[in-house]
Amino acid sequence: MSQEIRMLPEQASTVAGQVDAIYLWLIGVSVFFSLLIAGLLLYFAIRYRRRAEGEVGGRFDSSTLLEITWSVIPLVIVLATFFWGAKIYFTMFRPPADAIEYFATGKQWMWKIQHPSGQREINEMHVPVGVPIKVTMTSEDVIHSFFIPAFRVKSDVLPGRYTTLWFKATKTGTFHLFCTEYCGSEHSLMIGKVVVMEPEAYQQWLAGGPAATSMAEAGEQLFGQLACSTCHQDGPTGRGPALAGVFGSQVRLASGRTVVADENYIRESILNPQAKVVFGYEPIMPTYQGQIGEEGLLQLLSYVKSLAPKPAETAAAPDAGGDGSAR
């Protein structure tokens, strides 16, 4: 029905139906209580109108039951709406562990998209249907906003930090991509499209383009070019912390605080390494502010994410006696 009368955009993701349901619920509750209150006002105005010049109102005794009723019913409705909305919110902003990570950079006035395998697009984004897609985003200039109406997903894209959203398309087709944050004189032209394809067709599309270096591989090459490996080494000889398995872990700082090594921490450590110095290391890392663009930062981020933690040291081998005890 919503598609026939064009009340809402087409539903094309796993969360679209949930977002529409709570949206229609809020409209329904608002309309119901607006009509109820307006109707009661009109009824009471007529029912209890003054009928004679000297007439005054009668005494009214309050009802405890009535007071409880009109307090509890709205409370139940509000709490139910809150928990329903919170459930949808957590679903929308917690990407699955198996989500494929894409990268989007906003720039006046275009969207630059990078696939994990290295392919690049401008104002277009090809994705497979039925596969969770996580989009890590940043801006090169001003605040933008990444919005795909058919998927009901939207997130501000900020300069100097990373934001994310995720979706899983449920049908193939071409869907609008908009910037919904005013970003300059040609803001209205900052539009694109998301092309959802069958997995086989998507793989053919990837193979049909020029050979590309994956984001992690490009980040590894940049890591070597910047000589980062001279300090970030495993073992006691490294002048900087080892990076294997650092992403997503808890990092203890020289100040005594503990932070999570997420995307924004990695970015800040590259551009402003003195801001959060790791415990046990000297603040000797130089800043790469102005030397690495947003594309390079995303490549380094992908490389750090790809570094799996080192396997734990194997237990001491049993002695010749075979009792397995440590000597």
C-alpha positions in Angstrom: 0.0 0.0 0.0 2.8 2.4 0.9 4.4 1.8 -2.4 1.2 2.3 -4.4 0.4 5.7 -2.9 4.1 6.7 -2.6 4.0 7.5 1.1 7.3 5.8 1.7 10.3 4.9 -0.5 10.7 1.3 -1.6 11.8 -1.2 1.1 15.1 -2.8 0.0 17.0 -3.8 3.2 16.6 -5.9 6.2 15.9 -3.0 8.5 13.6 -1.0 6.2 10.5 -2.7 7.4 11.4 -2.3 11.1 12.0 1.5 10.6 8.8 1.9 8.7 6.8 0.0 11.3 7.9 2.2 14.2 7.5 5.3 12.0 3.9 4.4 11.2 3.3 3.5 14.9 4.4 7.0 16.0 2.2 8.6 13.4 -0.7 6.4 14.5 -0.3 7.2 18.2 0.1 10.9 17.4 -3.0 11.0 15.3 -5.1 9.0 17.8 -4.3 11.1 20.8 -4.6 14.4 18.8 -8.1 13.4 17.6 -9.0 12.1 21.1 -7.9 15.3 22.8 -9.5 17.5 20.2 -12.7 15.5 20.4 -12.8 15.7 24.2 -12.2 19.4 24.1 -15.1 19.9 21.7 -17.3 17.6 23.7 -16.6 19.2 27.1 -17.0 22.7 25.6 -20.5 21.8 24.4 -21.5 19.5 27.3 -20.5 21.9 30.1 -21.1 25.2 28.5 -22.7 28.0 30.5 -26.5 27.9 29.9 -27.5 30.9 32.1 -25.9 34.2 32.9 -25.3 33.6 36.6 -24.5 29.9 36.3 -21.3 28.6 37.9 -19.6 25.3 37.8 -20.3 22.5 40.3 -18.0 20.8 42.7 -15.7 18.2 41.2 -14.2 15.4 43.4 -11.0 14.0 42.0 -10.8 10.3 41.2 -7.6 8.4 42.2 -8.4 5.6 39.7 -8.8 8.2 36.9 -5.5 9.8 37.8 -3.7 6.5 37.8 -5.3 5.4 34.5 -4.3 8.5 32.5 -0.8 8.4 34.0 -0.1 4.6 33.5 -1.5 4.3 30.0 0.8 7.0 28.5 3.7 5.7 30.5 3.2 2.2 29.1 3.0 3.5 25.5 6.1 5.7 25.9 8.2 2.9 27.5 7.1 0.4 24.8 8.0 2.9 22.1 11.4 3.5 23.7 12.4 -0.1 24.0 11.1 -0.8 20.5 13.1 2.1 19.1 16.2 1.1 21.2 16.1 -2.4 19.7 16.0 -1.1 16.2 18.7 1.4 16.9 21.1 -1.3 18.2 20.3 -3.4 15.2 21.1 -0.6 12.8 24.3 0.5 14.4 25.9 -2.9 15.2 27.2 -4.4 12.0 27.5 -8.2 11.9 30.9 -9.7 12.4 30.9 -11.1 8.8 30.0 -7.7 7.1 32.1 -6.7 4.1 33.8 -3.3 4.7 33.5 -0.6 2.1 35.0 2.8 2.4 33.3 6.1 1.4 34.8 9.6 1.3 32.7 12.7 0.9 34.1 15.6 -1.0 32.5 18.7 -2.4 30.5 17.4 -4.3 30.9 13.7 -4.8 31.1 10.4 -3.1 34.3 8.4 -3.6 33.8 4.7 -2.9 36.4 2.0 -2.4 35.8 -1.7 -2.4 37.8 -3.9 0.0 39.3 -5.5 -3.1 40.6 -2.1 -4.2 38.1 -1.2 -7.0 37.1 2.5 -6.9 33.9 4.3 -7.9 32.6 7.8 -8.0 29.0 8.4 -7.0 28.3 4.7 -7.5 28.4 1.7 -5.2 28.0 -1.9 -6.5 27.2 -4.4 -3.8 25.9 -8.0 -3.7 22.4 -8.8 -2.6 21.9 -10.6 0.7 25.4 -9.8 2.0 25.9 -7.4 5.0 27.8 -4.4 4.0 29.6 -2.1 6.4 30.5 1.4 5.2 33.3 3.3 7.0 33.1 7.0 6.1 35.0 10.2 6.4 35.0 13.7 4.7 37.8 15.6 3.0 36.3 19.0 3.6 32.9 19.7 5.3 30.2 17.7 7.0 28.2 15.5 4.6 25.6 12.9 5.2 25.3 9.4 3.6 21.7 8.5 3.0 20.1 5.6 1.1 16.3 6.0 1.4 15.4 2.5 0.2 17.6 1.0 2.9 16.5 3.4 5.6 20.1 4.0 6.6 21.8 7.4 7.2 24.9 8.7 8.9 26.7 12.0 9.1 30.1 12.0 7.4 32.5 14.2 9.4 36.0 15.6 8.6 38.7 14.3 10.8 37.0 11.2 12.1 35.3 8.0 11.0 31.6 7.1 11.2 30.0 3.8 10.0 26.7 2.4 8.9 25.7 -1.0 7.6 22.9 -2.6 5.6 22.0 -5.9 3.9 20.1 -5.4 0.6 17.1 -7.7 0.1 16.5 -7.1 -3.6 18.4 -6.3 -6.7 18.1 -2.9 -8.5 19.4 0.6 -8.5 18.7 2.8 -5.5 19.3 6.5 -4.8 22.2 7.8 -2.7 22.0 11.3 -1.3 23.9 13.8 0.8 21.4 15.1 3.3 23.6 17.7 5.0 23.9 21.0 3.3 27.6 21.1 2.2 27.8 24.1 -0.2 26.4 25.7 -3.3 26.2 22.4 -5.3 24.9 20.3 -2.4 21.8 19.2 -4.5 24.1 17.7 -7.1 25.9 15.4 -4.6 23.9 12.4 -5.5 24.8 8.8 -6.5 23.4 5.4 -6.8 23.7 2.0 -5.1 23.6 -0.9 -7.6 22.6 -4.2 -5.9 23.5 -7.3 -7.9 23.2 -11.0 -7.6 26.5 -12.4 -6.1 27.5 -14.1 -9.3 26.9 -10.9 -11.3 28.8 -8.9 -8.7 31.8 -11.2 -9.0 31.7 -10.8 -12.8 31.5 -7.0 -12.4 34.6 -7.1 -10.2 36.5 -9.3 -12.6 35.5 -7.1 -15.6 37.3 -4.1 -14.2 41.1 -3.4 -14.2 43.2 -5.3 -11.7 43.2 -3.6 -8.4 45.3 -3.9 -5.2 43.2 -4.6 -2.1 42.9 -2.0 0.6 44.9 -4.0 3.0 47.7 -4.7 0.4 47.9 -1.1 -0.5 48.1 -0.2 3.2 50.9 -2.7 3.7 52.8 -1.1 0.8 52.3 2.4 2.2 53.3 1.1 5.7 56.6 0.0 4.1 57.1 3.2 2.1 56.7 5.3 5.3 59.2 3.1 7.1 56.7 2.4 9.8 58.1 -1.1 10.2 61.4 0.2 11.6 59.7 1.0 14.9 56.5 -1.1 15.0 58.2 -4.5 15.4 57.4 -7.5 17.4 59.7 -8.2 20.4 61.6 -6.0 22.8 63.6 -4.3 20.0 60.6 -2.4 18.7 60.6 1.3 19.5 56.9 1.4 18.9 54.1 -1.0 20.0 53.5 -4.1 17.9 50.4 -3.7 15.7 49.3 -7.4 15.3 45.9 -7.8 16.9 45.9 -4.3 18.2 42.7 -3.2 16.4 39.7 -3.6 18.8 41.9 -4.3 21.8 42.3 -2.3 25.0 45.4 -0.1 24.9 47.0 1.2 28.1 48.3 4.8 27.8 51.2 6.5 29.5 48.6 8.6 31.3 47.2 5.6 33.0 44.0 5.6 31.0 42.8 2.7 28.8 41.2 3.2 25.4 39.8 1.0 22.7 41.9 0.8 19.5 39.1 1.6 17.1 39.2 3.4 13.7 39.4 6.9 15.2 42.2 5.8 17.6 44.3 4.5 14.7 43.7 7.7 12.7 44.6 9.9 15.6 47.7 7.9 16.3 48.9 8.5 12.7 48.1 12.2 12.5 48.6 13.2 16.1 50.8 10.5 17.7 51.5 12.6 20.8 47.9 12.7 21.8 47.7 9.2 23.2 51.1 7.6 23.9 51.1 3.9 24.7 52.4 2.9 28.1 56.1 1.8 28.0 57.0 3.7 24.9 58.6 7.1 24.3 56.7 9.8 22.3 59.1 9.6 19.3 56.7 9.0 16.5 56.5 11.9 14.0 53.2 13.2 12.7 52.0 12.4 9.2 49.5 15.2 9.1 49.5 16.7 5.6 51.6 13.8 4.3 48.9 11.2 3.9 45.5 11.8 2.3 42.2 10.3 3.4 42.7 7.4 0.9 46.1 6.6 2.4 44.7 6.7 5.9 41.9 4.3 5.0 44.5 1.9 3.4 46.6 2.0 6.6 43.5 1.4 8.7 42.6 -1.7 6.5 46.2 -3.0 6.9 46.2 -2.6 10.7 42.8 -4.4 10.8 44.1 -7.3 8.7 47.0 -7.9 11.2 45.8 -11.0 13.2 47.1 -11.4 16.7 50.3 -13.5 17.0 49.6 -17.1 18.3 50.4 -17.6 21.9 53.8 -19.1 22.8 53.7 -22.8 22.8 53.9 -24.5 26.2 57.3 -25.8 27.3 58.0 -29.2 25.8 58.0 -32.2 28.2 61.4 -33.3 29.4 63.1 -36.6 28.4 61.5 -38.3 31.3 58.1 -37.7 29.8 56.4 -36.3 32.9 55.7 -32.9 31.3 56.9 -30.9 34.2 58.9 -27.7 33.8 62.5 -27.9 34.9 
